[in-house]
């Protein structure tokens, strides 16, 4: 048996690597040595890639777990005797890896070794889900929107009906599992020798292998096709939300249930309106005369502009609330408000006449705030920052 390599060396990271660095390193190796990337290679090359694939998974399983990593850092591989659990210590199967880390491969169209999971009581191939990102304006969020996207999908090959075998040729019995579709392993544990069964790594649990590959799909049973899919996005969605369209992902190789299309929402930056939950915030800057005398101003909304009345003597920091002018809740529990945050522009430079006018008003007692006025304004600012 070959000597084990240091887990940090396997992933190519430093001993102080963060969780994100570990995940990125493992993802890179897992994709490189994934069985679906080994098509057309010799049996020896496939076997070597599988060992690298398992080695990377074992290293990640230990280092991504806080307790296992601590034991490994202190005791090295001897820490396995303390019970790494899971995969640490070897004996991993391909089915184990896909069950534990299947999300690592999402979005790459991988099939072949579809670990676990079921949909409607039927087996679902891992790696068949598709993930796309959709950017929305605030108006789209406010009212919902229909989007048409051109999405490259992996669909069943018409030339071989998805079998991967050249038309007219038969499949052979798998030499590894002899047609059973499973591999039996004996593993030593603290409870004694345990027998486990897992999906055959050679045939992917089918019991058959391709004798002569389909020239159209290279034996994968799938070909790439651009599909135009219409997506109805409901009102009130937010940044980072994921919507799912069942069955609109990649087809599963060799038949089975297609994956899902996962739509990740991204919001476009709006120069004027800022989102705060379901509320929208607009910073309104008044000139001094309007703040003093009052008047009418226009403020933007998601649907255009509305006129707002400014009361005489409006102070900086006052919040005007326009009810129902925000964004709807995605669960239909009401609509947010538009909050107009008022500030007043103080001129940075003055003409000679403007300076004289302000000098004339400088000593007017009415232009100086009273203690109660100052307390009221500062209390408003304090409450703002407390929230």
C-alpha positions in Angstrom: 0.0 0.0 0.0 1.4 3.4 -0.9 2.3 5.7 1.9 -0.3 8.4 2.7 0.6 12.0 1.8 0.1 14.8 4.2 -3.5 16.2 3.8 -2.3 19.8 3.4 0.1 18.6 0.7 -2.7 16.7 -1.1 -4.8 19.9 -1.3 -1.8 22.1 -1.9 -2.6 24.6 0.9 -0.8 26.0 3.9 -1.6 24.7 7.5 -3.3 28.0 8.3 -5.6 27.7 5.3 -9.1 29.1 5.8 -12.3 27.2 5.1 -12.8 29.0 1.8 -9.2 28.2 0.7 -9.7 24.6 1.6 -13.0 24.4 -0.4 -11.5 26.1 -3.5 -8.4 23.8 -3.4 -10.6 20.7 -3.1 -13.0 21.9 -5.8 -10.1 22.4 -8.2 -8.8 18.9 -7.6 -12.2 17.2 -7.6 -13.1 18.7 -11.0 -9.7 17.8 -12.4 -9.9 14.2 -11.4 -13.7 13.8 -11.7 -14.5 10.5 -13.6 -16.4 12.4 -16.3 -13.1 14.2 -17.1 -11.3 10.9 -17.8 -13.3 9.9 -20.9 -11.1 8.5 -23.7 -8.2 7.8 -21.3 -6.6 4.4 -20.6 -7.8 2.1 -17.8 -4.5 2.9 -15.9 -5.0 6.6 -16.3 -8.6 6.3 -15.1 -7.6 4.3 -12.1 -4.9 6.8 -11.2 -7.4 9.7 -11.5 -9.8 7.8 -9.3 -7.2 7.4 -6.6 -6.4 11.1 -6.7 -10.1 11.9 -6.6 -10.5 9.8 -3.4 -7.3 11.1 -1.9 -8.5 14.7 -2.3 -11.9 13.9 -0.8 -10.4 12.2 2.2 -8.1 15.2 2.8 -11.0 17.6 2.5 -13.2 15.5 4.7 -10.7 15.8 7.6 -9.5 19.3 7.1 -12.9 20.9 6.6 -14.1 19.5 10.0 -12.9 21.5 13.0 -12.6 18.5 15.3 -11.0 16.2 12.8 -8.5 18.9 11.7 -7.5 19.6 15.3 -6.8 15.9 16.0 -4.9 15.6 12.7 -2.8 18.7 13.4 -1.9 17.2 16.8 -1.5 13.5 16.1 -1.2 13.2 12.3 -2.5 10.0 10.9 -2.4 8.5 14.3 -5.4 10.6 15.1 -7.5 8.2 13.0 -7.3 5.8 16.0 -9.2 8.6 17.9 -12.0 8.2 15.4 -12.0 10.7 12.6 -15.3 9.2 11.5 -16.7 9.7 8.0 -14.0 9.2 5.4 -10.9 9.9 7.4 -8.9 6.7 7.6 -9.7 5.5 4.1 -12.2 3.0 2.7 -14.1 5.7 0.8 -16.3 4.8 -2.1 -17.3 7.0 -5.0 -20.9 6.9 -3.8 -19.7 8.2 -0.4 -17.9 11.1 -2.0 -20.9 12.2 -4.1 -23.3 11.8 -1.2 -21.1 14.0 1.0 -19.7 16.6 -1.4 -22.1 16.5 -4.4 -22.7 20.3 -4.2 -19.0 20.8 -5.2 -19.8 19.7 -8.7 -23.0 21.6 -9.3 -23.0 23.8 -12.3 -20.4 21.8 -14.3 -22.9 19.4 -15.9 -21.1 16.3 -14.5 -23.0 13.1 -14.5 -21.8 9.5 -14.5 -21.3 8.8 -10.8 -24.6 10.1 -9.4 -24.3 9.4 -5.7 -27.6 9.7 -3.9 -30.7 11.6 -3.5 -34.2 11.0 -4.8 -37.0 13.0 -6.3 -40.5 11.7 -6.0 -39.2 8.3 -4.8 -37.0 8.0 -7.9 -33.2 8.0 -8.1 -31.7 11.4 -9.1 -28.3 11.7 -10.7 -26.1 14.2 -8.9 -24.3 16.9 -11.0 -27.3 17.4 -13.3 -28.6 20.6 -11.7 -27.8 23.9 -13.6 -27.2 27.2 -11.8 -27.7 30.5 -13.6 -27.6 34.1 -12.3 -30.2 36.7 -13.2 -29.8 40.4 -12.6 -32.9 42.4 -11.8 -33.6 46.1 -11.5 -35.6 47.4 -8.6 -38.6 47.8 -11.0 -38.3 44.1 -11.8 -38.2 43.3 -8.1 -41.2 45.5 -7.5 -43.5 43.9 -10.1 -42.0 40.6 -11.0 -40.7 39.9 -14.5 -40.5 37.3 -17.2 -37.0 36.6 -18.5 -36.0 34.5 -21.5 -32.6 33.0 -21.1 -30.4 31.1 -23.6 -29.0 28.2 -21.5 -26.5 25.5 -22.6 -27.8 22.2 -21.4 -26.6 18.6 -21.6 -29.4 16.6 -23.3 -29.8 13.0 -24.3 -27.9 12.1 -27.5 -30.4 11.3 -30.3 -27.8 9.1 -32.2 -27.6 6.6 -29.3 -30.8 7.4 -27.4 -28.7 8.4 -24.5 -27.0 5.0 -24.0 -23.5 6.2 -25.1 -23.1 3.1 -27.3 -22.7 3.2 -31.0 -26.0 2.6 -32.7 -26.5 -1.1 -33.2 -23.9 -2.2 -30.7 -24.6 -4.0 -27.4 -23.4 -3.2 -23.9 -21.1 -5.6 -22.2 -21.3 -7.0 -18.6 -19.2 -4.9 -16.3 -15.9 -6.8 -15.4 -15.7 -5.1 -12.0 -19.1 -5.9 -10.5 -20.0 -8.7 -13.0 -23.3 -7.1 -13.8 -24.5 -6.5 -10.2 -23.9 -2.7 -10.3 -22.4 -2.7 -6.8 -19.0 -3.3 -5.2 -18.6 -5.0 -1.9 -15.8 -3.9 0.5 -14.6 -5.1 3.8 -13.6 -2.4 6.2 -12.0 -2.6 9.7 -13.7 -0.4 12.3 -13.6 -0.1 16.1 -16.7 -2.3 16.1 -14.9 -5.0 14.0 -14.9 -5.8 10.3 -17.8 -4.3 8.4 -19.1 -5.2 5.0 -20.3 -2.2 2.9 -21.7 -2.0 -0.6 -21.4 0.9 -2.9 -22.1 1.8 -6.5 -19.7 0.2 -8.9 -17.1 2.8 -9.9 -16.6 1.2 -13.4 -20.2 1.1 -14.6 -21.8 3.7 -12.3 -24.2 1.0 -10.9 -25.6 0.0 -14.3 -23.9 -3.4 -14.5 -23.1 -2.8 -18.1 -20.3 -0.9 -19.9 -20.0 0.4 -23.4 -18.4 -1.9 -26.0 -18.2 0.7 -28.8 -18.7 4.4 -28.1 -21.2 6.6 -29.9 -19.3 8.9 -32.2 -21.7 11.8 -31.6 -21.4 12.0 -27.8 -18.1 10.1 -27.2 -19.9 7.5 -25.1 -21.3 10.0 -22.6 -24.9 9.7 -23.8 -25.3 13.5 -23.7 -24.6 16.3 -26.0 -24.7 20.1 -25.4 -27.7 22.0 -26.7 -28.7 25.7 -26.3 -32.2 26.0 -25.0 -34.3 29.2 -24.6 -36.1 28.9 -21.3 -38.8 31.4 -20.1 -38.5 32.2 -16.4 -41.2 33.9 -14.4 -39.7 35.7 -11.5 -42.1 36.7 -8.8 -42.2 40.2 -7.2 -40.3 40.8 -3.9 -37.3 38.5 -4.5 -34.0 39.6 -3.1 -30.2 39.4 -3.6 -29.0 35.8 -3.2 -32.4 34.1 -3.3 -32.5 30.9 -5.4 -35.5 29.9 -7.4 -35.9 26.4 -8.7 -37.4 25.0 -12.0 -37.7 21.3 -11.6 -36.6 19.2 -14.5 -35.1 22.1 -16.5 -31.5 21.2 -15.7 -29.2 18.7 -17.5 -30.5 15.3 -18.6 -29.2 12.4 -16.6 -26.8 10.1 -18.5 -28.4 6.8 -19.4 -31.9 8.1 -18.6 -33.3 9.0 -15.3 -34.7 12.2 -13.8 -33.3 15.5 -15.3 -31.8 17.9 -12.9 -33.2 21.3 -11.8 -32.5 24.8 -13.0 -31.5 26.9 -10.1 -31.9 30.7 -10.6 -29.8 32.8 -8.3 -31.1 36.4 -8.0 -28.7 39.4 -8.3 -29.9 43.0 -7.8 -28.6 45.8 -10.1 -27.2 48.8 -8.2 -29.6 51.8 -8.3 -28.0 55.2 -8.2 -30.9 56.9 -6.3 -32.8 54.3 -4.4 -31.3 52.0 -1.8 -33.0 48.9 -0.5 -33.4 48.2 3.2 -35.5 45.0 3.4 -38.8 45.9 1.7 -38.3 49.6 2.3 -36.5 51.9 -0.2 -34.4 54.9 1.0 -33.9 58.1 -1.0 -31.5 60.9 0.2 -33.1 64.2 -0.6 -31.0 67.3 -0.5 -32.9 70.6 -0.1 -31.6 74.1 -0.7 -31.9 76.5 2.3 -34.8 78.5 0.9 -36.9 75.4 0.4 -36.1 74.0 3.8 -37.1 77.4 5.3 -40.2 78.3 3.3 -41.3 74.8 2.2 -42.4 73.9 -1.2 -42.9 71.0 -3.7 -40.1 68.6 -4.7 -39.9 65.5 -6.8 -38.5 62.2 -5.6 -37.9 59.0 -7.6 -39.8 55.8 -7.1 -39.5 52.4 -8.9 -42.2 53.5 -11.3 -41.2 57.1 -12.0 -41.3 60.3 -9.9 -43.8 61.7 -7.4 -44.3 65.2 -5.9 -43.7 65.6 -2.2 -44.7 68.5 0.0 -41.9 70.0 2.1 -43.2 71.8 5.2 -41.7 75.1 6.2 -38.9 74.8 8.7 -38.0 71.2 7.7 -34.9 70.1 9.5 -32.0 68.0 8.2 -32.4 64.4 9.3 -36.2 64.4 9.0 -37.6 61.2 7.4 -40.6 61.5 5.1 -42.5 58.2 4.7 -44.3 57.4 1.5 -46.4 54.4 2.4 -46.6 51.5 -0.1 -44.0 53.0 -2.4 -41.4 50.3 -1.4 -41.1 46.7 -2.5 -43.6 43.9 -2.0 -42.8 41.0 0.4 -42.1 37.7 -1.5 -44.6 36.0 0.8 -47.3 38.5 0.0 -47.4 40.1 3.5 -47.6 43.7 2.5 -45.4 46.2 0.7 -42.6 48.4 2.1 -42.4 52.2 2.2 -40.2 54.8 0.5 -38.2 56.6 3.2 -37.1 60.1 2.1 -34.1 61.1 4.2 -33.9 64.9 4.2 -30.7 66.9 4.3 -30.0 70.6 3.6 -27.2 71.9 1.4 -25.0 74.5 2.9 -23.2 76.6 0.3 -19.4 76.2 0.3 -18.8 79.5 -1.5 -20.7 82.7 -1.4 -20.9 85.8 -3.7 -20.5 89.2 -2.1 -24.3 89.8 -2.1 -25.0 86.4 -0.6 -22.4 87.0 2.1 -24.0 90.4 3.0 -27.4 88.7 3.2 -26.1 86.0 5.6 -24.2 88.6 7.7 -27.4 90.5 8.1 -29.1 87.4 9.5 -26.2 86.2 11.6 -27.3 87.9 14.8 -31.0 87.1 14.4 -32.2 85.2 17.5 -34.8 83.4 15.4 -32.0 81.7 13.3 -30.3 80.2 16.3 -31.7 76.9 17.6 -33.0 76.7 21.1 -31.9 74.0 23.5 -35.1 72.1 23.0 -34.8 72.3 19.2 -31.2 71.0 19.4 -32.2 68.2 21.7 -35.0 67.2 19.5 -32.8 67.1 16.3 -29.9 65.3 18.0 -32.3 62.8 19.6 -33.6 62.0 16.1 -30.0 61.3 14.9 -29.3 59.2 18.0 -32.4 57.0 17.4 -31.4 56.6 13.7 -27.9 55.2 14.6 -29.4 53.0 17.4 -31.5 51.3 14.7 
